[in-house]
Amino acid sequence: MTVVSSHISAREMRSLLSSPHVAAQLLGACQGEAFSPQDLQQIILQDSVFCAKVLNAAVITCPDRIDPGAPLSSALAGLSLPVIKNLAIQSAKHLVETSFTARQVQFMRELWFYSQVGSISARCLAEAISYPDPEEAQLTGLLLNVGMMTLFSQHPEKYLHDIGSSLSSKEVRGQEQISFATDHLQVADALISGWQLESFMADAVSFLHLDIARCQEASPLIRIARLSLEICRSPFVLNEKILSAADQLFGFNKSATKDLYTLAGKSYRSLSPFNGDEEDGLKEIGRMQKRLTSLVFNLAEQEGISTQLFDAAGVESFVATARHLYLHNTTAQEAVFFTVEAKSSKLIGLPSAKQARLVGELTTSLSSGSLLAAALRSDKIRHSFDFDSFNLSLFDRQLIRVCKGQGVVCLPLRLGGQLLGGIALGLENKSEIEFFNSSRIQMLNAAVARALASLLAGRAATSGAQTAGDDANLIPKLVHEVSNPLTIINNYMSAVGTLLTGTEHEEIFPAIENEIKRIGEILKYYSQLKDTQQVPESAVDLNALLSSVVESLKPTVFSPKKIEIFTDFDPSLWSVKTKSLLIKQIFVNLLKNAAEALDKNGKISLVTRLYTTANGRHYVDIRVQDNGPGIAAEVKEKLFSPVTSTKGEGHAGLGLNIVKGMVDDIGATISCHSSAEFGTSFNLVIPAIDG
């Protein structure tokens, strides 16, 4: 007997086999211009193992954000995109590195198929009975055989030899107990229970083999799972067992059951793994392994390209870098970049150093008849090779001249629904056009669009800061104005400290003193903003530093409002070379902002995670999350502008702008996710350079 624990460790979870088609879809989505949690959800709901990996990650990172009625979508909304990308890369690498036999591949295909039958049937049932949480039902159906996939992933040959069946049954459970001292329903129960959801999902799986008669009074989710199992047992032929179960569990007559069965079958019949022989399946997995390898390499290349683009300082440097990338990766003679000016709806040329004289003069309306404008409006590639030169606009003819080719191809740049600009590239032949529809160029376009969006957002924030302050010296002036009253407060504190000595409030004094000192450090830092390199870098134990920040804030920030602070620090995180002073100030500010957003008895979590990208780079992901009311959409759009406040009237609103400046100074990135339902989280991603 091989004794297997019902509880799955983190290492065992990483070794579980996801569907290669789902892994490929995820990696493809990660290379796109933008992808929402809804897009990812549709992909991930095809694979029980990847769903489990996502929920396990969410339990560690953002447990308070998981909605039991919509577990997967809420988990995806709470996780950062680098985490999802890293999970997809891990799954792909494991699939690529594993050697399969033809029988193993066929068995996996059957497991993946039956999980889809369960998922689709459960969703249809939930909608038929107006169950309020169809996603919960769909996920439950998907997970009916996740325990079998777990046992098989750990011991594939033994499972095939001793068990052999890919359908859940009492007989299979009995044989599993003999071979592994546990069974697939116990494994699934332990996995789902670990997510600590207020849901009967774990019960629905645990009681999967109860007699139909005993399930009649059970909760709807248990009955949905039970009928879904019957459909899994006969997915192609509607038999008397399914009809009887539908009648006993939901009171469906024969006609209603037939309609539901037909509806579900339309979605899963084409997924059948029983067409062709086992060798065909082995060849298919081989093709998918090659595709996954290519996708991982493409993703690594994209991250390298993104790094080059985001490292560019200013518009001219960005254009020069992006121009080099297009000229290096295509047959184009020249590349010219344009951005959309929102107020006038005009396309404005962005020249590099060598293009300044001509490109700076190129301007056209977004509503014009030019090829570039048409490409941006339609979000499709447009080229000049099908037009006689006399039928082209004057702008297009000038553009061809500047692009130094016989013709021009125009590519739109979008990020999500936001139109950012476009690229015009000079080509010699029409035959070159097809390459610009390739995945390689789509990947390059996506990376350039993300970097351009970041660049434009930075310019808007700078412009906003200048407008708000009426001049470019807003921060130095504020530093000067704040320093005077701060000095007076500091003087008074000596007297206050004497009065508090020996009282129950004695511990408050050093906390206030430390805060005044920290304000002084911030003021000193911003008064010397041009000399940021003087702030020293050193090897920093981020877990220890963040722990000290939390302890320093407990007496004055968390305790008065009875706020619970949860920390979850990655023990594998090494000392990182960075600026400890700025890290401390960033998280003091973020944690205090989070506390101010909460009522009494609120909750804040502080999480660190070390992750590795496809190209081998290491990063630290630090998340501050609260369960407050969230940030209004109109405020979130200008969150890091100098005069934007998330705290209401009477606040200066400079905190997050200061944080953004410090984040930029340490070479990190910061993002915010917020909703009224799940509160607000700030994600800081820091390069994990070994200190």
Secondary structure, DSSP 8 states (H G I E B T S, - for coil): -----SS--HHHHHHS---HHHHHHHHHHHTSS---HHHHHHHHTT-HHHHHHHHHHHHHH-GGG-BTTBHHHHHHHHS-HHHHHHHHHHHHHHHHH----HHHHHHHHHHHHHHHHHHHHHHHHHHHTT-S-HHHHHHHHHGGGHHHHHHHHHSHHHHHHHT---S--HHHHHHHHHHHSS-HHHHHHHHHHTT--SSSHHHHHHTTTS-HHHHTTS-HHHHHHHHHHHHHHSSSS--HHHHHHHHHHH---HHHHHHHHHHHHHHHGGG-S-SS-HHHHHHHHHHHHHHHHHHHHHHHHHHHHHHHHHH--SHHHHHHHHHHHHHHHS--S-EEEEEEETTTTEEEEE--GGGHHHHTT-EEETTSSSHHHHHHHHTS-EESTTS-GGGS-HHHHHHHHHHTSSEEEEEEEEETTEEEEEEEEEES-GGGGGGGGSHHHHHHHHHHHHHHHHHHHHHHHHHHHHHHHSSTTHHHHHHHHHHHHHHHHHHHHHHHHHHHTTSTTTTHHHHHHHHHHHHHHHHHHHHTGGGGGGS--EEE-HHHHHHHHHHHHIIIIIGGGT-EEEEE--TT---EEE-HHHHHHHHHHHHHHHHHT--TT-EEEEEEEEEE-TTS-EEEEEEEEE-S----HHHHTTTTSTT--SS-TT----HHHHHHHHHHHTT-EEEEEEETTTEEEEEEEEE--B-
